[in-house]
Amino acid sequence: MLGFSLKHVVNKVRGGLVSPRALRQMGVLGMNARNVNYIARYNDRDKYPIVDDKLNTKRAARRYGIPSPELIAAFETQASRRRVMELIEPLWQFVVKPARGSGGKGILVIVGRDGDNYLKPSGAVVTADDILRHISNTHSGLYSLGGKPDRVMIEALVDFDPVFDNYSFEGVPDIRVIVFRGFPVMAMLRCSTHASDGKANLHQGAVGVGIDLATGKSSHAVQRGLRVHRHPDTEMPFDKLQVPGWRDLVRLAASCYEMTGLGYLGCDIVLDRKRGPLLLEANARPGLAIQVANGVGLGGRLRHIESLDLEQLEKNVEERVTYSMHQFAASNTP
């Protein structure tokens, strides 16, 4: 069963009692099946460093021509106070990230200045000493997988496309696409809320919006396992949501198969006002909440891709995108 109890969630979304057998018939993928049948089988462990370290991901994306947020600097070792201050002093907006962080931990977003101080998206004031302390904690491994010493990345703040302004609260939505053997199979938009403290984390109360692979339009939305039709803070109806440049975004996700060499991965993407889709990160162990956001199980879609013959699996990126958009359209049986 899923780590966040998908059985409980589906009960709320669909109504009534749902047995484990019924969940399997719905094509719901559980954590054990994901780990054994897909992650262990299709993801070579020697490829994990490409996605487990965001600096490695960014460098690989550059080699494969996949756009990502601009890297201002990276501190491989504990940086001196002078070096850090020389870098951030002239900046008004930037993001500090741990290279090996997970679940959004350790990401510090600065959106403006207040004299010598800095401002977070919530309006909270951050001092230069706070930033230095955060960088030191990041280097020491406070936010990294396994608590190991980490590297610090400083990125330019993405100029987010205003199309999602009314679908988020004190945060920025991102789009996750699950890619299997190079074929996009499911997508969702994660919208931050007051309950999630401005973070696009479904476990903390963000809204997960299922996106139709064929059109980029919303097809389903949930918050804390309950189906919703409007954003809880902005009252914006989700049935009006349309992701612009959808095919370009799906193509970017599909291209991450060649970039990473991973057969089963999740790609987190944001929309920049001028540059279009940008890869935030890729994940070799993507969570399963995307099924709840879509109201559809992953199992049937993954098994369909497994049934393809060698010739079909050798399609190029454009052909794989076209195939998935047709095969996994919301109007079709998942």
C-alpha positions in Angstrom: 0.0 0.0 0.0 1.1 3.6 -0.6 3.1 5.4 2.1 0.4 8.0 2.4 -2.5 5.4 2.4 -3.9 5.7 -1.1 -6.7 3.3 0.0 -7.9 6.0 2.5 -7.6 8.7 -0.1 -9.4 6.8 -2.8 -12.2 6.0 -0.4 -12.7 9.8 0.1 -12.4 10.7 -3.5 -14.7 8.0 -4.9 -16.9 7.4 -1.9 -17.7 4.1 -0.2 -15.3 1.3 0.8 -12.6 0.2 -1.6 -10.9 -3.1 -1.1 -7.2 -3.8 -2.0 -8.5 -6.0 -4.9 -10.6 -3.2 -6.2 -7.6 -0.9 -6.0 -5.6 -3.3 -8.2 -8.4 -3.6 -10.6 -8.4 0.2 -10.8 -4.7 0.0 -11.8 -3.5 1.7 -8.6 0.2 1.2 -8.2 1.4 0.6 -4.6 4.8 1.4 -3.1 6.0 -2.2 -3.1 5.1 -2.8 -6.7 6.7 0.5 -7.7 9.9 -0.3 -5.9 10.2 -3.9 -7.1 8.6 -3.9 -10.6 9.7 -0.5 -11.8 12.4 1.3 -9.8 14.6 -1.8 -9.2 13.9 -3.3 -12.6 14.3 -0.2 -14.8 16.6 2.1 -12.9 20.3 1.2 -12.8 21.8 2.3 -9.5 24.9 3.7 -11.3 22.6 6.3 -12.9 21.3 7.6 -9.6 24.0 10.2 -9.0 22.7 12.0 -12.1 19.4 12.8 -10.4 20.2 12.5 -6.7 22.6 15.5 -7.0 20.9 18.5 -8.5 24.3 20.0 -9.6 24.9 16.8 -11.6 21.4 17.0 -13.1 22.0 20.6 -14.2 25.3 19.7 -15.8 23.7 16.8 -17.6 20.8 18.9 -18.7 23.2 21.4 -20.2 24.9 18.6 -22.2 21.6 17.4 -23.6 20.2 20.9 -24.4 17.5 20.7 -21.8 16.7 24.1 -20.3 16.9 24.6 -16.5 17.1 27.6 -14.2 20.3 29.6 -14.5 23.1 28.5 -12.2 24.8 31.6 -10.6 27.4 29.7 -8.6 28.1 26.4 -6.8 30.1 26.0 -3.7 31.6 22.6 -3.7 33.2 23.0 -0.2 32.5 25.1 2.8 32.5 28.6 1.5 34.1 31.5 3.3 31.9 34.3 4.5 33.7 36.8 2.3 33.1 34.7 -0.9 29.4 34.2 -0.2 28.8 37.9 0.6 30.6 39.0 -2.5 28.3 36.8 -4.5 24.9 37.7 -2.9 25.5 41.3 -2.0 24.5 42.7 -5.5 21.6 40.2 -6.0 18.0 41.1 -5.4 16.5 37.7 -6.2 18.0 34.2 -6.0 17.5 30.7 -4.7 19.8 28.7 -2.4 19.6 24.9 -2.9 21.3 21.9 -1.4 22.6 19.7 -4.3 21.5 16.5 -2.6 18.3 17.7 -0.8 15.0 16.0 -1.1 11.3 16.9 -0.7 12.1 20.6 -1.0 14.1 20.7 2.2 16.7 23.4 2.5 15.5 25.5 -0.4 15.7 29.2 0.4 13.9 31.6 -2.0 14.7 35.3 -1.9 12.4 37.6 -3.9 13.6 41.0 -2.9 15.5 43.3 -0.6 14.7 45.5 2.4 17.8 47.6 2.9 20.6 45.3 3.9 18.1 42.5 4.5 16.4 40.0 2.1 12.7 39.1 1.7 11.2 35.6 1.3 8.0 35.1 -0.8 5.9 35.3 2.4 7.3 38.8 3.2 9.5 37.4 6.0 12.8 39.2 6.5 16.0 37.3 6.2 19.4 38.8 7.2 22.7 38.1 5.6 23.8 36.2 8.7 20.6 34.0 8.3 21.7 33.2 4.7 25.3 32.4 5.8 23.9 30.1 8.5 21.7 28.4 6.0 24.6 27.8 3.6 26.7 26.5 6.4 24.0 24.1 7.5 23.5 23.0 3.9 27.2 22.2 3.6 27.2 20.2 6.8 24.5 18.0 5.4 21.5 19.1 7.4 19.2 18.8 4.3 21.0 16.1 2.3 20.0 12.5 1.8 21.6 10.5 4.6 22.9 13.7 6.3 26.2 13.6 4.2 28.2 16.8 3.6 26.6 18.6 0.6 27.3 21.2 -2.1 25.4 24.5 -2.3 23.9 25.9 -5.5 22.8 29.5 -6.0 20.3 29.9 -8.9 18.6 32.8 -10.5 15.0 33.1 -9.5 12.7 31.9 -12.3 10.5 34.6 -13.9 7.4 32.5 -13.5 4.7 32.5 -16.1 1.7 34.5 -14.7 -0.8 32.0 -16.1 -0.7 30.2 -12.7 -0.9 33.4 -10.5 -4.4 32.5 -9.2 -3.7 28.9 -8.7 -1.2 29.2 -6.0 -0.8 30.9 -2.5 2.6 32.4 -1.6 4.3 29.8 -3.8 4.8 28.7 -7.3 3.1 25.6 -8.9 5.3 23.0 -10.6 4.3 20.2 -13.0 5.4 16.7 -12.4 5.5 14.2 -15.3 6.1 10.5 -14.8 8.2 9.1 -17.7 8.5 5.3 -18.3 10.9 4.0 -20.8 10.9 7.4 -22.4 7.1 7.7 -22.6 5.3 10.3 -20.6 2.5 8.4 -18.8 0.9 10.8 -16.2 1.2 14.5 -15.2 0.0 16.7 -12.4 0.2 20.3 -11.3 1.0 20.9 -7.6 -0.5 24.2 -6.3 0.6 25.6 -2.9 -2.0 26.8 -0.4 -2.2 28.6 2.9 -2.5 25.2 4.5 0.7 24.0 2.9 2.6 27.1 4.0 3.2 28.1 0.4 4.9 24.8 -0.5 3.8 22.6 -3.4 3.7 19.5 -1.2 0.5 17.4 -1.3 1.2 15.9 2.1 1.2 19.3 3.7 -2.1 20.5 2.1 -1.2 21.6 -1.4 -3.7 20.8 -4.2 -2.8 18.2 -6.8 -4.3 18.8 -10.2 -4.4 16.0 -12.7 -3.4 17.2 -16.2 -4.7 15.6 -19.4 -1.6 14.4 -21.3 -3.3 15.1 -24.6 -4.4 18.7 -24.0 -2.6 20.1 -20.9 -6.0 20.9 -19.4 -7.0 20.0 -15.8 -9.0 16.8 -15.4 -9.3 16.3 -11.7 -8.1 18.0 -8.5 -7.7 16.9 -4.8 -6.6 18.4 -1.5 -5.9 16.1 1.4 -7.6 13.3 -0.5 -10.9 15.2 -1.1 -11.9 16.2 -4.6 -12.0 20.0 -5.0 -13.1 22.2 -7.8 -11.6 25.6 -6.8 -8.4 26.7 -5.2 -9.1 26.9 -1.4 -7.5 30.4 -1.1 -8.0 32.1 -4.4 -11.4 30.5 -5.3 -10.1 30.1 -8.9 -11.9 27.2 -10.6 -9.6 24.4 -11.7 -11.8 23.6 -14.8 -10.4 26.8 -16.4 -6.8 25.7 -16.0 -4.8 25.2 -19.2 -1.0 24.7 -19.2 0.4 26.8 -22.1 3.0 25.3 -24.4 2.0 21.9 -23.2 3.7 19.8 -25.9 7.0 21.6 -25.3 6.7 20.7 -21.7 5.9 17.1 -22.3 8.7 16.9 -24.8 11.2 18.2 -22.2 10.1 15.5 -19.8 10.4 12.8 -22.4 13.9 14.0 -23.2 15.0 13.3 -19.6 15.0 9.6 -20.5 18.0 10.0 -22.7 19.6 12.5 -20.3 19.4 10.2 -17.2 19.3 6.7 -18.7 16.6 5.9 -16.1 13.6 3.9 -17.2 11.2 5.1 -14.5 11.5 8.7 -13.3 9.6 11.8 -12.3 10.4 15.2 -13.9 9.6 18.4 -12.1 9.1 21.3 -14.4 8.3 25.0 -14.0 7.2 27.6 -16.6 9.3 30.7 -17.2 7.6 33.7 -18.6 10.3 34.1 -21.4 12.1 30.7 -21.6 9.1 28.4 -21.3 9.4 25.0 -19.6 12.5 24.6 -17.3 13.6 21.4 -15.6 13.8 21.9 -11.8 14.9 18.3 -11.0 14.5 14.7 -11.9 13.7 11.9 -9.4 14.5 8.2 -9.6 11.9 7.4 -6.9 8.9 9.6 -7.7 6.0 9.4 -5.3 2.6 8.0 -6.0 0.3 10.9 -5.1 0.1 11.7 -8.8 -2.5 8.9 -9.1 -4.7 10.6 -6.5 -4.4 13.9 -8.3 -5.6 12.3 -11.5 -8.1 9.9 -10.0 -6.4 7.2 -12.1 -4.0 4.4 -11.3 -0.6 4.2 -12.9 -0.5 0.4 -13.2 -2.5 0.1 -16.5 -0.4 2.8 -18.2 2.9 1.2 -17.1 1.8 -2.2 -18.2 0.8 -0.9 -21.6 4.2 0.5 -22.2 5.8 -2.8 -21.1 3.7 -4.5 -23.7 5.2 -2.5 -26.6 7.5 -4.3 -29.0 11.1 -3.3 -29.7 10.3 -1.2 -32.7 7.7 0.8 -30.8 10.2 1.3 -27.9 12.8 2.7 -30.3 10.6 5.7 -31.2 12.3 9.1 -30.9 11.3 11.8 -28.5 8.7 13.4 -30.8 7.2 10.0 -31.6 7.0 9.0 -28.0 5.3 12.2 -27.0 2.7 11.8 -29.9 2.1 8.2 -28.9 1.5 9.1 -25.2 -0.7 12.0 -25.9 -3.0 9.8 -27.9 -2.8 6.7 -25.8 -3.2 8.3 -22.4 -5.7 11.1 -23.2 -8.2 11.7 -20.5 -10.9 10.7 -22.9 -9.4 7.2 -23.3 -9.4 4.3 -20.8 -6.3 4.7 -18.7 
